[in-house]
Amino acid sequence: MDRVFNFAAGPSMMPLSVLEKAQKEMLSYEGSGMNVMEMTHRGSLYLSIFDKTERLFRELAGLDDSYAVLFLQGGATGQFAATAMNLSALGNCAGYLDSGNFAHIAMNEAAKYTQVACLASTRDINYRSVPVLPEGSIRPGMSYVYMTTNNTIFGTRYSRIPDTGDTVLVADMSSNIFSEVYDFTRFGAVIAGAQKNIGPAGLTIVVVRRSLLGHALEITPQIMDWSIMDKKGSMLNTPPTYAIYMAGLCLEWLKDNGGISEIEKINIQKSALLYDVIDSADFYRGAADPSSRSRMNVTFFTRDADTDAKFVREAAESGLVNIKGHRLVNGLRASIYNAMPIEGVERLCDFMRKFEKENR
Ligand SMILES: *Cc1c(COP(=O)(O)O)cnc(C)c1O
């Protein structure tokens, strides 16, 4: 069976060795005669998987017990509301950096539960670059400032984390968590869907400073209350058991490959290869402003929409699939998360040069 190089924005490619390990353990996990998805989440066998996954996550992120690491469901989208429900009572207004479609949705979702202020936006230029936090825009009494570290649809990334002083900083890291080194202690909370860099869909990760817990709005559903979920070890109800197991295998893979600082080097190299091809000829045009370019989602165009469509078609015939851009940008998007090997990116670069020659 030939595998393709899958450039999908999420769910996305998984490391081959992880899939093989899961396959090997499919019928009987460590001699139990059961697959992980058949196990009770309260049993010691499953709990050892859960604990190992949390331990690996904490080790890779560099987090001690002053932070809770929660394994939840409902996606990053569920956490857009949960963020406001759990943290808005820390102040009178939440500040948002409107850097992309997901940030915009998060801001609108939060507005159902708290006063929000848009601190900066690049919506008027279709999010081609990330908006910087304007000096003096954080008002006294703000509950938190919210940002999206990598904007999946537009292919942009914050190269510097804004300084919010004493005000709590919250980040949606769904599309670049563990792809580069972050000092997690700079954030009061981090939310991330797992399906881009951590594992399969179905698992949502929340990292939150424990000193911020205990302020959830009264209307907060139990499963969205970070404080309750922390007390219950993410097991108020049935957690996404299999997705957590798979995430554990992915984190083990990441650790075995040198951890985040090593994968970051490879990610820089991978994205540079693609941007070099885009910049080296008139034929391709990057969608994002060079100052804000993402290392995870490389967005670009050929000459016109018909040629873009032809590119997508012919790339797929060469085993390079899911390169069509999001409808808010159109054009092309190559998502190159941690599990995309450098050979996949090299293959895409070769294809781009060939396609250019044939269609110039
Ligand atoms: C994919 C993505 C989301 C949405 O995640 P779901 O898990 O589908 O809710 C939110 N924010 C960012 C930055 C994303 O890339």
The ligand as a MOL file (V3000), in Angstrom:
LIG
                    3D

  0  0  0     0  0            999 V3000
M  V30 BEGIN CTAB
M  V30 COUNTS 15 15 0 0 0
M  V30 BEGIN ATOM
M  V30 1 C -8.2960 24.1140 13.3140 0
M  V30 2 C -8.2830 25.3210 14.1560 0
M  V30 3 C -9.3580 25.6490 15.0020 0
M  V30 4 C -10.6080 24.8360 15.0570 0
M  V30 5 O -10.3700 23.6850 15.7370 0
M  V30 6 P -11.5290 22.6150 16.0270 0
M  V30 7 O -10.8110 21.6060 16.8340 0
M  V30 8 O -12.0110 22.1260 14.7000 0
M  V30 9 O -12.6020 23.3180 16.7820 0
M  V30 10 C -9.2340 26.7660 15.8040 0
M  V30 11 N -8.1450 27.5470 15.7700 0
M  V30 12 C -7.1080 27.2800 14.9580 0
M  V30 13 C -5.9200 28.1710 14.9580 0
M  V30 14 C -7.1530 26.1620 14.1250 0
M  V30 15 O -6.1230 25.9010 13.3090 0
M  V30 END ATOM
M  V30 BEGIN BOND
M  V30 1 1 1 2
M  V30 2 1 2 3
M  V30 3 2 2 14
M  V30 4 1 3 4
M  V30 5 2 3 10
M  V30 6 1 4 5
M  V30 7 1 5 6
M  V30 8 2 6 7
M  V30 9 1 6 8
M  V30 10 1 6 9
M  V30 11 1 10 11
M  V30 12 2 11 12
M  V30 13 1 12 13
M  V30 14 1 12 14
M  V30 15 1 14 15
M  V30 END BOND
M  V30 END CTAB
M  END
